[in-house]
Every structure is written in C-alpha cells, then in structure tokens.
Amino acid sequence: MNPTSEPRYAAIKRHIRQQIESGAWPVHSQVPSENQLAQAFRVSRMTARRALSELTEAQVLMRAQGRGTFVAEPVPAGSLLEIRNIADEISARGHSYSNRILLAQQSMASAEIARALGLPEQAKVFHSIIVHCDNEVPIQWEERFTNPALAPEYLQQDFASTTPNAYLSRVAPLTEADTTVEAIAAEAAIACALEITPGAACLQVWRRTKSSAGTVSFARLVHPGNRYRLGAQLRF
C-alpha cells in the first residue's frame, strides 16, 4: 500500500516501528504521548490511541500506569534446531527465571503417551506440569511425561531450583529429538496458567526426546503467541 493512502493510525504505527528499528528509540525509552502523536500527525486522540494500543498488544510497546508508554524488549526467541534449557535462555537475556509447579506425580500412561514413550499402555510414567516465567511473566506451559526407567529420580527433583530439561540432560543425555510445531487457541486451563485470554493464539510444540537407552520423555510446550517466537538457522 502506498503510505499516502494508508490509514492514519497505520502511519503512526509505521513511524513508531521505524524509530525503534533504526535505533532512534532504544528499548525502555519513552514514546510520545497520545496528545503529542495526535498533534504531530494532525489526527484525533482516538486515532493515536489506537496506534499505541495495537503496538502494545503486539508487544512492541509497553505501558506503565501513570508513567506513559515505552519501547518494549524484543519478544524472546527459541530454537527449533537446538534443545536448550529455558532457564538458560532467560538468564542469557539478563532476565530472572522462575517457575510455578502445577503438578508432579506418577500416573498411568494413556494409549497415546504409551506409544510416544514406547511403553505398554497403562505403564507407570512420571507426569509434570510446570509454568516457566521470564521476569515473572509466564512464557511457557510445559506438560511432560517421563519414562521412570530412564529417569528414576525425576519426581524427587527440586524443580523450583532446576528444570526437567536440566535434570534429564544430566541423567539421560539427548541423542535424538522429534519436534512438531502448530498454532492453537489456548484452552481455559492453559490460558489461566499463562495469564492470557482463553482462545488467545499460542504456539504449541510437541517434543519427544531420546537417549541411547531409549525414549526419555514426551512433552507439550505451549507459548503465548505474542510473548515468544521460534526460529532456526541452517548453513549449507
């Protein structure tokens, strides 16, 4: 679309993005107010408010009550080709990692879980659900089924100070992983745990990990679509 024919709120959004991408407005810098944007672009405050609101919803900007609107930090990215400990990813950004343990128990494998782990149906498995947070903001809901024979002390781990990935990498080093990514609408329980609206767009990752001794775990990882992205780099 020709910039001269685009809606005025879109022109404001484009201007703000250009300022951020050029480095003129670095992360955490304050952006002009609704009144300032309205005057600069000769539009109503409602139009300026729409531009700021849409960029805030897209996690480009963040609003602080009573202080104004600021440039947000980039949405964190994970890798499709590398299995990394999410706590390490968060720490590498200089952020604080924490988690919320919703479930950690022994259960009986359903037909689907048994197939994924290569176990008989109704075999005993370890079942955990943990919400991982970046600076106290939930960015991943992890449901994991683990083979007790390959990680016998899984439920004895203090997952408040470590992660399933860290423990499993230590006791059953990864040799292979199957990964599937899809877009979903958040179901009510997951939306509540991730502090998002039910039905909000999410990235769902199914991941089965194996060691030399067999299949170790089968995990479902759900990320809010506006707080996380996945990428990969291939060299040939």
C-alpha positions as CSV (number, residue, x, y, z in Angstrom):
1,M,0.0,0.0,0.0
2,N,1.2,3.5,-0.8
3,P,2.0,5.3,2.5
4,T,0.0,8.3,1.4
5,S,-3.2,6.2,1.2
6,E,-2.8,4.1,4.4
7,P,-5.0,4.8,7.4
8,R,-3.6,7.5,9.8
9,Y,-3.3,5.1,12.7
10,A,-1.2,2.7,10.5
11,A,1.0,5.6,9.5
12,I,1.6,6.3,13.2
13,K,2.4,2.7,13.8
14,R,4.8,2.6,10.9
15,H,6.6,5.7,12.1
16,I,7.0,4.3,15.6
17,R,8.3,1.0,14.3
18,Q,10.8,2.8,12.1
19,Q,12.1,4.8,15.0
20,I,12.6,1.7,17.1
21,E,14.2,-0.3,14.2
22,S,16.6,2.5,13.4
23,G,17.7,2.7,17.0
24,A,16.5,6.2,17.5
25,W,14.2,4.9,20.2
26,P,16.0,2.2,22.1
27,V,14.5,-0.3,24.5
28,H,12.8,1.2,27.6
29,S,12.8,4.7,26.0
30,Q,9.5,6.6,26.4
31,V,7.5,7.2,23.2
32,P,5.4,10.3,22.5
33,S,2.0,10.5,24.3
34,E,-1.4,10.3,22.6
35,N,-1.6,14.1,22.6
36,Q,1.8,14.5,21.1
37,L,1.2,12.0,18.4
38,A,-2.3,13.5,17.7
39,Q,-0.7,16.9,17.2
40,A,2.2,15.7,15.2
41,F,0.1,13.7,12.8
42,R,-2.9,16.0,12.9
43,V,-5.3,13.3,14.0
44,S,-7.7,12.7,16.9
45,R,-6.5,11.3,20.2
46,M,-8.6,8.2,19.4
47,T,-6.6,7.5,16.3
48,A,-3.3,8.0,18.2
49,R,-4.6,5.8,21.0
50,R,-5.4,3.0,18.5
51,A,-1.9,3.0,17.2
52,L,-0.4,2.8,20.6
53,S,-2.8,0.2,21.8
54,E,-2.2,-2.1,18.8
55,L,1.6,-1.8,19.2
56,T,1.2,-2.6,22.9
57,E,-0.9,-5.7,22.1
58,A,1.8,-6.7,19.7
59,Q,4.4,-6.4,22.5
60,V,6.3,-3.7,20.6
61,L,5.4,-1.2,23.3
62,M,4.6,-1.5,27.0
63,R,2.5,0.8,29.1
64,A,3.3,1.8,32.7
65,Q,0.3,3.1,34.6
66,G,0.7,6.8,35.4
67,R,4.1,6.9,33.7
68,G,3.5,6.6,29.9
69,T,4.3,4.2,27.1
70,F,7.8,2.8,26.5
71,V,9.6,0.7,23.9
72,A,9.4,-3.0,25.0
73,E,12.1,-5.5,24.9
74,P,12.1,-7.8,21.9
75,V,9.9,-11.0,22.2
76,P,12.2,-13.8,23.2
77,A,13.1,-16.5,20.6
78,G,13.7,-20.2,21.0
79,S,15.3,-22.5,18.6
80,L,13.7,-25.3,16.5
81,L,17.1,-27.0,16.0
82,E,18.6,-26.8,19.4
83,I,17.1,-28.2,22.7
84,R,18.0,-25.6,25.3
85,N,17.2,-25.3,28.9
86,I,14.6,-22.5,29.1
87,A,16.1,-21.2,32.4
88,D,19.4,-20.7,30.5
89,E,17.7,-18.9,27.6
90,I,16.1,-16.5,30.1
91,S,19.3,-16.0,32.0
92,A,21.2,-15.3,28.8
93,R,18.9,-12.3,28.2
94,G,19.8,-11.0,31.6
95,H,16.3,-11.7,32.9
96,S,15.1,-13.5,36.0
97,Y,13.9,-17.1,35.7
98,S,11.2,-18.6,37.9
99,N,8.5,-21.3,37.6
100,R,5.3,-22.5,39.0
101,I,4.9,-26.2,39.6
102,L,1.3,-27.2,39.0
103,L,1.7,-31.0,39.0
104,A,4.4,-33.6,39.7
105,Q,3.1,-37.1,40.2
106,Q,3.2,-40.7,39.0
107,S,0.3,-41.7,36.7
108,M,-0.7,-44.4,34.2
109,A,0.2,-43.9,30.6
110,S,-2.7,-43.4,28.2
111,A,-2.5,-45.2,24.8
112,E,-1.1,-42.0,23.1
113,I,1.5,-41.5,25.8
114,A,2.5,-45.1,25.9
115,R,3.1,-45.1,22.1
116,A,5.1,-41.9,22.3
117,L,7.4,-43.4,25.1
118,G,7.5,-46.9,23.6
119,L,5.9,-48.4,26.8
120,P,2.9,-50.7,27.3
121,E,-0.5,-49.0,27.8
122,Q,-1.2,-48.2,31.5
123,A,2.5,-48.4,32.3
124,K,3.7,-46.1,35.1
125,V,5.0,-42.7,34.0
126,F,6.1,-39.5,35.7
127,H,3.7,-36.6,34.9
128,S,4.6,-33.0,35.5
129,I,3.1,-29.6,34.6
130,I,5.3,-26.5,35.1
131,V,4.8,-22.9,34.0
132,H,8.1,-21.2,33.2
133,C,8.4,-17.4,33.7
134,D,10.6,-14.6,32.4
135,N,10.8,-11.7,34.8
136,E,7.6,-13.2,36.5
137,V,5.8,-13.2,33.1
138,P,4.6,-16.7,32.0
139,I,6.1,-17.6,28.7
140,Q,5.8,-21.4,28.6
141,W,3.4,-24.1,29.9
142,E,5.2,-27.4,30.0
143,E,3.4,-30.7,30.4
144,R,5.9,-33.6,30.4
145,F,5.6,-37.4,30.6
146,T,8.8,-39.1,31.5
147,N,10.0,-42.7,31.4
148,P,10.7,-43.8,35.0
149,A,13.2,-46.5,33.9
150,L,15.5,-43.8,32.3
151,A,15.0,-41.0,34.9
152,P,14.1,-42.8,38.2
153,E,14.5,-39.8,40.5
154,Y,12.5,-37.4,38.3
155,L,9.9,-36.7,41.0
156,Q,12.5,-36.2,43.7
157,Q,14.0,-33.2,41.9
158,D,13.5,-29.7,43.3
159,F,12.0,-28.1,40.2
160,A,11.8,-24.8,41.9
161,S,15.6,-24.6,41.5
162,T,16.2,-26.6,38.4
163,T,14.2,-27.6,35.3
164,P,13.1,-31.0,33.8
165,N,15.4,-30.3,30.8
166,A,18.4,-29.7,33.0
167,Y,17.8,-32.9,35.1
168,L,17.1,-35.1,32.1
169,S,20.1,-33.8,30.1
170,R,22.3,-34.9,33.0
171,V,20.9,-38.4,33.7
172,A,19.9,-39.3,30.1
173,P,21.9,-37.2,27.6
174,L,20.0,-36.4,24.5
175,T,20.8,-38.2,21.3
176,E,17.7,-37.5,19.2
177,A,14.5,-35.3,19.3
178,D,11.3,-35.2,17.3
179,T,9.6,-31.8,17.2
180,T,6.3,-30.7,15.8
181,V,5.0,-27.1,16.0
182,E,1.5,-25.9,15.5
183,A,-0.7,-22.9,16.1
184,I,-3.6,-23.3,18.6
185,A,-6.1,-21.4,20.6
186,A,-5.5,-21.5,24.3
187,E,-7.8,-23.7,26.2
188,A,-9.2,-22.4,29.5
189,A,-6.8,-24.1,31.9
190,I,-3.7,-23.2,29.9
191,A,-4.9,-19.6,29.4
192,C,-5.3,-19.2,33.2
193,A,-1.8,-20.6,33.9
194,L,-0.3,-18.3,31.2
195,E,-2.4,-15.3,32.3
196,I,-3.8,-14.8,28.8
197,T,-7.4,-14.7,27.4
198,P,-9.0,-18.1,26.7
199,G,-8.8,-18.7,22.9
200,A,-5.7,-16.5,22.5
201,A,-3.2,-17.5,19.8
202,C,-0.4,-19.8,21.1
203,L,2.5,-21.8,19.7
204,Q,2.3,-25.4,20.7
205,V,5.4,-27.6,20.5
206,W,5.3,-31.4,20.8
207,R,8.7,-32.8,21.6
208,R,9.9,-36.4,22.1
209,T,13.4,-36.8,23.3
210,K,15.6,-39.9,23.2
211,S,18.8,-41.1,24.7
212,S,21.0,-44.0,23.7
213,A,18.9,-46.1,26.1
214,G,15.5,-45.3,24.6
215,T,12.8,-42.6,24.7
216,V,13.1,-40.4,27.7
217,S,10.2,-38.0,27.7
218,F,7.3,-36.7,25.7
219,A,6.4,-33.0,26.2
220,R,3.8,-30.5,25.2
221,L,5.1,-26.9,25.3
222,V,2.7,-24.0,24.9
223,H,3.8,-20.4,24.4
224,P,1.6,-17.3,24.2
225,G,1.9,-16.2,20.6
226,N,2.7,-12.6,21.5
227,R,5.4,-13.4,24.0
228,Y,7.5,-16.0,22.2
229,R,8.8,-16.9,18.8
230,L,10.7,-19.8,17.3
231,G,13.4,-19.7,14.7
232,A,16.1,-21.7,13.1
233,Q,19.3,-21.0,11.1
234,L,20.6,-23.5,8.6
235,R,24.0,-23.4,6.9
236,F,24.8,-25.4,3.8
